[in-house]
């Protein structure tokens, strides 16, 4: 049923999924050319089969058609099917070979998903920019980059240009009606390629859509496109006699959404989406405001999902292997989101095989399967990658991060305080808990810090060093040290915790400050 602006709707709710997995098309380059349909299906579903993944969101691209279109260039056309790497060739030519053989991967993918009990959605990146090395509209005229269509060259005035960071100069300016008309056409074509279970509008890849410093005032332009797409999907639903739900991937906080130009409040009021997914523009954003988004959708059928991406923004040399810590970290975040009312979890850009992320994908979709799983509850890192090719890419990510933070001497014996909630009932479940603090440039023989947990000064920690734990490293000390306390279940149990770190004395032989890089509670079970 088509919806008028501001009116209520009788649309049924979207299905509730334990885990939504966004596949970005990578399986096309996972096999040697020419890839068979069966090889493709095996790569697509290997990480998902027999897990808690209930929905596959398949990225259908951004600029070129990943299908045979009458009016949109097909993938590979923009580089005349001559590629800069073997991987790029495999990625594009494996898909084109299927199309040229008369094989259609999209209905086949939907059919295989239904055999496995997995819904399959079409996902569209609204303004992806992977030609970020083109830093001006003048350079765009002579550049050849996959996805850089003639339409941009012919209409540079439709791009953001100098109103955006250099790396997204060539991104579409969604304030231009011609751009919105083009995106609507591309999205409708993709929605009609298969009997999809819905469509995701991935606004966060990448989150630069409007001229800088005008995003909030021009937010009506993004709402205009969101509204037009909803009316289009309502038409498809009416034609096929079953719902065609819409998901949106937006910022992790309402502040970020406003900064970017997402008027999520209006989208909810007008029923322009059925699922809201919150995520960073670059990497996992643990700041997702589960409670705030749930308040926003109260009284509607709209579902709320925190979104996960890669974890490199939380990087550290830890006392356990990174792959193990990563599993603990996603388990802890999922436990917290479920405790606050999230409907399920969403994974983006997890390039996985049959075993790569199996433990995570078989546990984070349910509070029951997270029970007695080891977890790492962490302070949020406001770490920003120093990459001139992607300046400001993380402008609106991890806004409330509390580390890393430099330790300075204070006049009142104060220091930075970080806040970490723990959602495991350690008293009931019998787990053990540790507090760990990573200090950069810390000298155990000359520095002194005082750590207070929830108002109580802690005793002396054990000082751990990652090099000392690795017999393969000849240098037995690392630049950074970890302070570790074994806590009682009452000290580190369920609830919100405050950790204050105060610099008492700095080794005068060291000319750089101590930096608190990470603060974490590790909950472990036998």
Secondary structure in CASP SS format (residue, H / E / C, confidence):
PFRMAT SS
TARGET T0000
AUTHOR 0000-0000-0000
METHOD secondary structure of the structure
MODEL  1
X C 1.00
X C 1.00
X C 1.00
X C 1.00
X C 1.00
X C 1.00
X C 1.00
X C 1.00
X C 1.00
X C 1.00
X C 1.00
X C 1.00
X C 1.00
X C 1.00
X C 1.00
X C 1.00
X C 1.00
X C 1.00
X E 1.00
X E 1.00
X E 1.00
X E 1.00
X E 1.00
X C 1.00
X C 1.00
X H 1.00
X H 1.00
X H 1.00
X H 1.00
X C 1.00
X C 1.00
X C 1.00
X C 1.00
X C 1.00
X C 1.00
X C 1.00
X H 1.00
X H 1.00
X H 1.00
X H 1.00
X H 1.00
X H 1.00
X H 1.00
X H 1.00
X H 1.00
X C 1.00
X C 1.00
X C 1.00
X C 1.00
X C 1.00
X C 1.00
X C 1.00
X E 1.00
X E 1.00
X E 1.00
X E 1.00
X E 1.00
X E 1.00
X E 1.00
X C 1.00
X C 1.00
X C 1.00
X C 1.00
X C 1.00
X E 1.00
X C 1.00
X C 1.00
X C 1.00
X C 1.00
X C 1.00
X C 1.00
X C 1.00
X C 1.00
X E 1.00
X C 1.00
X C 1.00
X H 1.00
X H 1.00
X H 1.00
X C 1.00
X C 1.00
X C 1.00
X C 1.00
X C 1.00
X C 1.00
X H 1.00
X H 1.00
X H 1.00
X H 1.00
X H 1.00
X H 1.00
X H 1.00
X H 1.00
X H 1.00
X H 1.00
X H 1.00
X H 1.00
X H 1.00
X H 1.00
X H 1.00
X C 1.00
X C 1.00
X C 1.00
X C 1.00
X H 1.00
X H 1.00
X H 1.00
X H 1.00
X H 1.00
X H 1.00
X H 1.00
X H 1.00
X H 1.00
X H 1.00
X H 1.00
X C 1.00
X C 1.00
X C 1.00
X E 1.00
X E 1.00
X E 1.00
X E 1.00
X E 1.00
X E 1.00
X E 1.00
X C 1.00
X C 1.00
X C 1.00
X C 1.00
X C 1.00
X C 1.00
X C 1.00
X C 1.00
X C 1.00
X C 1.00
X C 1.00
X H 1.00
X H 1.00
X H 1.00
X H 1.00
X C 1.00
X C 1.00
X C 1.00
X C 1.00
X C 1.00
X C 1.00
X C 1.00
X C 1.00
X C 1.00
X H 1.00
X H 1.00
X H 1.00
X H 1.00
X H 1.00
X C 1.00
X H 1.00
X H 1.00
X H 1.00
X E 1.00
X C 1.00
X H 1.00
X H 1.00
X H 1.00
X C 1.00
X C 1.00
X H 1.00
X H 1.00
X H 1.00
X C 1.00
X C 1.00
X C 1.00
X E 1.00
X C 1.00
X C 1.00
X C 1.00
X C 1.00
X H 1.00
X H 1.00
X H 1.00
X H 1.00
X H 1.00
X H 1.00
X H 1.00
X H 1.00
X H 1.00
X H 1.00
X H 1.00
X H 1.00
X H 1.00
X H 1.00
X H 1.00
X C 1.00
X C 1.00
X C 1.00
X C 1.00
X C 1.00
X C 1.00
X E 1.00
X E 1.00
X E 1.00
X E 1.00
X E 1.00
X C 1.00
X C 1.00
X C 1.00
X C 1.00
X C 1.00
X C 1.00
X C 1.00
X C 1.00
X C 1.00
X C 1.00
X C 1.00
X C 1.00
X C 1.00
X C 1.00
X C 1.00
X C 1.00
X H 1.00
X H 1.00
X H 1.00
X H 1.00
X H 1.00
X H 1.00
X H 1.00
X H 1.00
X H 1.00
X H 1.00
X H 1.00
X H 1.00
X H 1.00
X H 1.00
X H 1.00
X H 1.00
X H 1.00
X H 1.00
X H 1.00
X H 1.00
X H 1.00
X H 1.00
X C 1.00
X C 1.00
X C 1.00
X C 1.00
X E 1.00
X E 1.00
X E 1.00
X E 1.00
X E 1.00
X E 1.00
X C 1.00
X C 1.00
X C 1.00
X H 1.00
X H 1.00
X H 1.00
X H 1.00
X H 1.00
X H 1.00
X H 1.00
X C 1.00
X C 1.00
X C 1.00
X H 1.00
X H 1.00
X H 1.00
X H 1.00
X H 1.00
X H 1.00
X C 1.00
X C 1.00
X C 1.00
X C 1.00
X C 1.00
X E 1.00
X E 1.00
X E 1.00
X E 1.00
X C 1.00
X C 1.00
X C 1.00
X C 1.00
X C 1.00
X C 1.00
X C 1.00
X C 1.00
X C 1.00
X C 1.00
X C 1.00
X H 1.00
X H 1.00
X H 1.00
X H 1.00
X H 1.00
X H 1.00
X H 1.00
X C 1.00
X C 1.00
X C 1.00
X C 1.00
X C 1.00
X C 1.00
X E 1.00
X E 1.00
X E 1.00
X E 1.00
X E 1.00
X E 1.00
X C 1.00
X C 1.00
X C 1.00
X H 1.00
X H 1.00
X H 1.00
X C 1.00
X C 1.00
X C 1.00
X C 1.00
X C 1.00
X C 1.00
X C 1.00
X H 1.00
X H 1.00
X H 1.00
X H 1.00
X H 1.00
X H 1.00
X H 1.00
X H 1.00
X H 1.00
X H 1.00
X H 1.00
X H 1.00
X H 1.00
X H 1.00
X H 1.00
X H 1.00
X H 1.00
X H 1.00
X C 1.00
X C 1.00
X C 1.00
X C 1.00
X E 1.00
X E 1.00
X E 1.00
X E 1.00
X E 1.00
X C 1.00
X C 1.00
X C 1.00
X C 1.00
X C 1.00
X C 1.00
X C 1.00
X C 1.00
X C 1.00
X H 1.00
X H 1.00
X H 1.00
X H 1.00
X C 1.00
X C 1.00
X C 1.00
X C 1.00
X C 1.00
X C 1.00
X C 1.00
X C 1.00
X C 1.00
X C 1.00
X C 1.00
X C 1.00
X C 1.00
X E 1.00
X E 1.00
X E 1.00
X E 1.00
X C 1.00
X C 1.00
X E 1.00
X C 1.00
X C 1.00
X C 1.00
X C 1.00
X C 1.00
X C 1.00
X H 1.00
X H 1.00
X H 1.00
X C 1.00
X C 1.00
X C 1.00
X C 1.00
X C 1.00
X C 1.00
X C 1.00
X C 1.00
X C 1.00
X C 1.00
X C 1.00
X C 1.00
X E 1.00
X C 1.00
X E 1.00
X E 1.00
X C 1.00
X C 1.00
X C 1.00
X C 1.00
X C 1.00
X C 1.00
X C 1.00
X C 1.00
X C 1.00
X C 1.00
X E 1.00
X E 1.00
X E 1.00
X E 1.00
X E 1.00
X E 1.00
X C 1.00
X C 1.00
X C 1.00
X H 1.00
X H 1.00
X H 1.00
X H 1.00
X C 1.00
X C 1.00
X E 1.00
X E 1.00
X E 1.00
X E 1.00
X E 1.00
X E 1.00
X E 1.00
X E 1.00
X E 1.00
X C 1.00
X C 1.00
X C 1.00
X C 1.00
X C 1.00
X C 1.00
X C 1.00
X E 1.00
X E 1.00
X E 1.00
X E 1.00
X E 1.00
X E 1.00
X C 1.00
X C 1.00
X E 1.00
X E 1.00
X C 1.00
X C 1.00
X C 1.00
X C 1.00
X E 1.00
X E 1.00
X E 1.00
X C 1.00
X C 1.00
X H 1.00
X H 1.00
X H 1.00
X C 1.00
X C 1.00
X C 1.00
X C 1.00
X C 1.00
X C 1.00
X C 1.00
X C 1.00
X C 1.00
X C 1.00
X C 1.00
X E 1.00
X E 1.00
X E 1.00
X E 1.00
X E 1.00
X E 1.00
X E 1.00
X C 1.00
X C 1.00
X C 1.00
X C 1.00
X C 1.00
X C 1.00
X C 1.00
X E 1.00
X E 1.00
X E 1.00
X E 1.00
X E 1.00
X E 1.00
X E 1.00
X E 1.00
X E 1.00
X E 1.00
X E 1.00
X C 1.00
X C 1.00
X C 1.00
X C 1.00
X C 1.00
X C 1.00
X C 1.00
X C 1.00
X C 1.00
X E 1.00
X E 1.00
X E 1.00
X E 1.00
X E 1.00
X E 1.00
X E 1.00
X E 1.00
X E 1.00
X E 1.00
X C 1.00
X C 1.00
END
